[in-house]
Amino acid sequence: MALASALLPCAAVFVGALTQRMTGLGFALVAAPLLVVVVGPVQGVLLGNALAAILCLVVLVTAWRRIWWARALLMIVPALVTVPLGAWVTRRVPTPVLLVVAGGVALLAVLLAAASGRVRLLPGRVGAVVGGGLSGFMNATAGVGGPMLAAHALSDRWPRETFVATGQLFLLVLNLLSIATKGVPHAPLTVWAALLAALGVGAACGHVLAPRVPASVGRPLVLVLAAAGSAAALVRGVLALGG
């Protein structure tokens, strides 16, 4: 991938890091679908996994004291099974079909995240196990593990601090598992440098904007941007199948 062609992925990474820092969720929802469109379904999801892991680690440096360890473990265990399953699917499905799957799964994730604020989709310990398993599969195939986490957390009314800390730990494990099962993404050092710079600048801007942007604005922003990126990946896959 040439440096010039990294401009759109850099924009997606910047916006994703900014929204996650402001709202506690959003990097994978925003960045992964656009990375899939530009880079392709396999490398795009892998790049999203790697960058999301880095961002989660950065957030955890200051939030680890708020982690709900027992609930995080309850979600991580089923993901240990579903992440390799999702990786297996990505190795055996043709690229156009995988684009449709990645775009469709991401779009479904956006709809679930939108509904989870009003409906208790995944409450209690059973909801944690189901949400953890679905997150693992969706993270490996489409790079979006956060919405099912959000659905469970909102169902049980987690405090924001608990959601941010526990969520970053869970997503860090998911992304590291995805990389371990599928391999490290391939990109020139210049592209890595550009993407990491976009990640850092986006997170820094989000830190500045977070106190000034109410949740009533930040959450719809994440969902709109994520839906647009998911739809783009889905349309590209449909066109590839038709061509």
Backbone torsions as a table, in degrees:
resi	resn	phi	psi	omega
1	MET	NA	118.1	-179.4
2	ALA	-70.0	160.6	-177.3
3	LEU	-62.1	-39.1	-178.8
4	ALA	-61.3	-37.8	-178.8
5	SER	-76.0	-3.8	178.8
6	ALA	-87.7	-2.8	-176.1
7	LEU	-62.7	-45.8	179.4
8	LEU	-66.3	-45.6	174.4
9	PRO	-57.8	-38.4	178.4
10	CYS	-63.0	-40.3	177.7
11	ALA	-63.9	-41.0	178.9
12	ALA	-64.9	-41.3	180.0
13	VAL	-66.1	-41.5	178.8
14	PHE	-59.8	-50.8	-178.3
15	VAL	-65.2	-39.1	179.5
16	GLY	-63.7	-44.7	178.5
17	ALA	-65.0	-39.5	179.8
18	LEU	-63.3	-47.0	-177.8
19	THR	-69.1	-36.2	179.3
20	GLN	-66.7	-38.5	178.7
21	ARG	-67.6	-32.1	-179.1
22	MET	-80.3	-38.4	-170.1
23	THR	-112.8	-12.2	-176.7
24	GLY	89.7	-7.9	-179.6
25	LEU	-154.9	148.8	173.3
26	GLY	141.5	-18.7	-175.7
27	PHE	-60.2	-53.0	-177.8
28	ALA	-67.3	-39.3	179.6
29	LEU	-58.8	-41.1	-176.1
30	VAL	-86.1	-47.5	-170.5
31	ALA	-81.7	-41.7	-172.8
32	ALA	-59.1	-48.1	-179.7
33	PRO	-60.9	-38.8	179.9
34	LEU	-71.9	-35.7	174.5
35	LEU	-63.0	-38.1	177.5
36	VAL	-63.0	-42.1	-179.3
37	VAL	-62.4	-44.0	-173.1
38	VAL	-84.4	-43.1	-171.6
39	VAL	-95.5	-26.4	-173.9
40	GLY	114.9	159.8	-172.2
41	PRO	-67.2	-34.5	-176.9
42	VAL	-79.6	-57.9	-178.6
43	GLN	-68.5	-31.9	179.0
44	GLY	-63.7	-45.8	178.2
45	VAL	-66.6	-39.8	178.9
46	LEU	-62.7	-43.8	177.1
47	LEU	-61.6	-41.9	177.2
48	GLY	-61.0	-42.2	177.1
49	ASN	-59.1	-47.2	-176.5
50	ALA	-65.5	-46.1	-178.5
51	LEU	-68.9	-37.4	177.6
52	ALA	-64.4	-38.1	178.2
53	ALA	-62.5	-42.4	178.9
54	ILE	-63.1	-44.6	-179.6
55	LEU	-63.9	-42.9	178.2
56	CYS	-60.3	-41.2	-180.0
57	LEU	-63.5	-40.7	178.5
58	VAL	-61.6	-44.8	-179.8
59	VAL	-66.0	-38.1	-177.4
60	LEU	-65.0	-24.1	-179.5
61	VAL	-55.7	-36.3	-178.0
62	THR	-105.1	-9.6	-172.9
63	ALA	-115.2	1.3	-169.5
64	TRP	-63.6	-25.3	-179.3
65	ARG	-66.9	-17.2	-178.3
66	ARG	-95.9	4.6	-176.1
67	ILE	-66.9	133.9	171.8
68	TRP	-92.4	90.3	-169.3
69	TRP	-62.8	-42.7	-177.5
70	ALA	-63.0	-43.6	-178.8
71	ARG	-72.3	-35.6	176.3
72	ALA	-61.1	-42.9	179.6
73	LEU	-64.8	-38.0	179.9
74	LEU	-62.8	-30.4	178.3
75	MET	-86.0	-32.1	-176.2
76	ILE	-70.4	-39.3	-174.8
77	VAL	-56.5	-51.4	178.7
78	PRO	-66.0	-28.9	178.7
79	ALA	-65.8	-25.9	177.0
80	LEU	-61.1	-24.5	178.5
81	VAL	-91.5	-42.8	-171.7
82	THR	-79.9	-25.6	176.4
83	VAL	-64.3	-49.7	175.9
84	PRO	-60.3	-34.7	177.4
85	LEU	-62.6	-44.4	177.8
86	GLY	-64.5	-38.8	177.5
87	ALA	-63.2	-38.9	177.5
88	TRP	-61.5	-40.7	178.9
89	VAL	-62.8	-43.0	-177.4
90	THR	-64.9	-26.5	-179.4
91	ARG	-81.6	-13.8	-172.7
92	ARG	-118.5	-2.5	-178.2
93	VAL	-104.2	133.6	178.2
94	PRO	-57.9	152.9	-174.6
95	THR	-55.6	-49.1	-180.0
96	PRO	-59.5	-41.2	179.1
97	VAL	-64.9	-40.4	-179.7
98	LEU	-65.4	-35.6	175.5
99	LEU	-61.4	-44.6	178.9
100	VAL	-63.4	-43.8	179.9
101	VAL	-63.1	-47.6	-178.3
102	ALA	-62.5	-45.7	179.1
103	GLY	-65.8	-41.6	-179.8
104	GLY	-67.4	-42.3	178.6
105	VAL	-64.0	-42.7	179.6
106	ALA	-64.3	-40.3	179.2
107	LEU	-66.6	-40.5	175.3
108	LEU	-61.2	-39.4	179.2
109	ALA	-62.5	-39.1	178.3
110	VAL	-63.2	-44.1	179.9
111	LEU	-63.2	-40.1	178.5
112	LEU	-65.8	-40.7	178.6
113	ALA	-64.3	-36.5	178.9
114	ALA	-68.0	-37.7	-177.3
115	ALA	-79.1	-23.9	-172.0
116	SER	-67.6	-17.1	177.6
117	GLY	-75.1	-17.2	-176.7
118	ARG	-115.2	-23.0	-175.9
119	VAL	-123.0	135.3	177.8
120	ARG	-80.6	87.7	-174.2
121	LEU	-76.2	-41.9	-172.0
122	LEU	-135.8	69.0	-178.0
123	PRO	-83.4	158.1	170.7
124	GLY	70.6	-169.0	-178.0
125	ARG	-66.1	-38.8	177.6
126	VAL	-62.5	-41.4	177.1
127	GLY	-62.2	-34.7	177.9
128	ALA	-66.2	-42.7	-179.8
129	VAL	-66.3	-47.9	-179.8
130	VAL	-64.1	-44.9	179.7
131	GLY	-63.2	-39.5	178.3
132	GLY	-64.1	-42.9	179.4
133	GLY	-65.0	-46.0	179.4
134	LEU	-65.4	-38.4	177.8
135	SER	-60.4	-42.2	-179.8
136	GLY	-61.2	-46.0	-179.7
137	PHE	-65.5	-44.8	-178.2
138	MET	-67.7	-33.4	179.6
139	ASN	-69.2	-38.8	-179.0
140	ALA	-72.3	-34.9	-175.5
141	THR	-90.8	-35.8	-174.3
142	ALA	-126.0	-3.8	178.6
143	GLY	75.7	18.4	-178.0
144	VAL	-128.8	90.8	178.5
145	GLY	-99.2	-12.4	-173.1
146	GLY	-70.5	-37.8	-174.9
147	PRO	-59.6	-39.3	179.3
148	MET	-69.4	-34.3	172.1
149	LEU	-60.4	-45.8	179.6
150	ALA	-63.5	-39.9	179.5
151	ALA	-60.2	-42.2	178.5
152	HIS	-68.7	-46.8	-176.9
153	ALA	-62.4	-41.5	179.4
154	LEU	-70.4	-32.6	177.6
155	SER	-63.5	-35.9	-179.5
156	ASP	-98.5	6.6	175.2
157	ARG	56.9	50.1	176.5
158	TRP	-63.0	142.0	169.2
159	PRO	-61.5	151.2	-176.3
160	ARG	-57.5	-41.8	-177.9
161	GLU	-63.2	-39.5	178.3
162	THR	-66.4	-40.8	-179.9
163	PHE	-63.3	-46.2	-178.6
164	VAL	-61.4	-50.0	-175.1
165	ALA	-69.3	-51.8	-178.2
166	THR	-65.5	-38.4	179.2
167	GLY	-63.8	-40.7	-179.9
168	GLN	-66.2	-38.7	177.3
169	LEU	-62.9	-47.5	-179.1
170	PHE	-61.6	-46.3	-178.9
171	LEU	-68.4	-32.6	175.6
172	LEU	-61.6	-46.4	178.9
173	VAL	-63.3	-43.5	179.1
174	LEU	-57.7	-47.1	-176.4
175	ASN	-69.9	-37.0	176.4
176	LEU	-66.3	-38.7	176.3
177	LEU	-63.7	-41.6	179.6
178	SER	-62.2	-42.1	179.1
179	ILE	-67.3	-40.1	-179.4
180	ALA	-64.4	-34.0	-177.5
181	THR	-87.9	-24.2	-175.7
182	LYS	-111.9	-16.7	-179.8
183	GLY	104.8	167.7	-179.7
184	VAL	-81.4	137.1	179.3
185	PRO	-64.7	144.8	-178.9
186	HIS	-100.0	123.7	176.8
187	ALA	-161.0	147.6	176.8
188	PRO	-60.1	156.7	179.8
189	LEU	-59.7	-34.7	180.0
190	THR	-64.4	-37.6	179.0
191	VAL	-69.2	-43.5	176.2
192	TRP	-57.6	-44.0	-179.7
193	ALA	-61.4	-43.0	-179.9
194	ALA	-65.3	-43.5	-179.4
195	LEU	-66.3	-40.8	178.7
196	LEU	-67.1	-36.8	176.7
197	ALA	-63.8	-43.7	177.9
198	ALA	-61.8	-39.1	178.0
199	LEU	-61.9	-47.6	-178.7
200	GLY	-65.3	-43.8	-179.6
201	VAL	-66.6	-41.0	178.9
202	GLY	-62.5	-43.9	179.2
203	ALA	-64.4	-40.4	179.4
204	ALA	-64.7	-43.4	177.9
205	CYS	-64.5	-39.4	177.7
206	GLY	-63.1	-36.9	177.7
207	HIS	-62.1	-39.4	179.7
208	VAL	-71.5	-40.3	-174.2
209	LEU	-81.4	-23.3	-173.7
210	ALA	-51.4	-46.7	-178.9
211	PRO	-69.5	-16.3	-174.8
212	ARG	-100.0	-11.7	-177.0
213	VAL	-111.8	114.7	179.9
214	PRO	-68.5	155.0	179.9
215	ALA	-60.2	-29.7	-179.5
216	SER	-65.6	-19.6	177.0
217	VAL	-98.6	-41.9	-175.3
218	GLY	-64.8	-43.3	-177.4
219	ARG	-64.2	-49.6	177.1
220	PRO	-60.5	-32.9	178.3
221	LEU	-61.7	-44.8	178.4
222	VAL	-60.3	-46.4	-176.0
223	LEU	-65.9	-39.3	179.7
224	VAL	-66.2	-47.4	-180.0
225	LEU	-64.1	-40.9	-179.9
226	ALA	-65.5	-40.6	178.9
227	ALA	-63.3	-39.5	179.0
228	ALA	-64.1	-44.4	179.4
229	GLY	-66.5	-40.5	179.0
230	SER	-64.2	-43.0	179.8
231	ALA	-63.6	-37.2	178.9
232	ALA	-62.6	-43.8	178.2
233	ALA	-65.0	-40.1	-179.6
234	LEU	-64.9	-44.6	179.5
235	VAL	-64.0	-41.9	178.1
236	ARG	-60.4	-41.8	179.3
237	GLY	-65.8	-42.1	179.1
238	VAL	-62.3	-43.3	179.0
239	LEU	-63.8	-39.2	179.0
240	ALA	-65.4	-39.0	177.0
241	LEU	-64.8	-39.4	-179.3
242	GLY	-73.4	-27.1	-178.4
243	GLY	-82.9	NA	NA
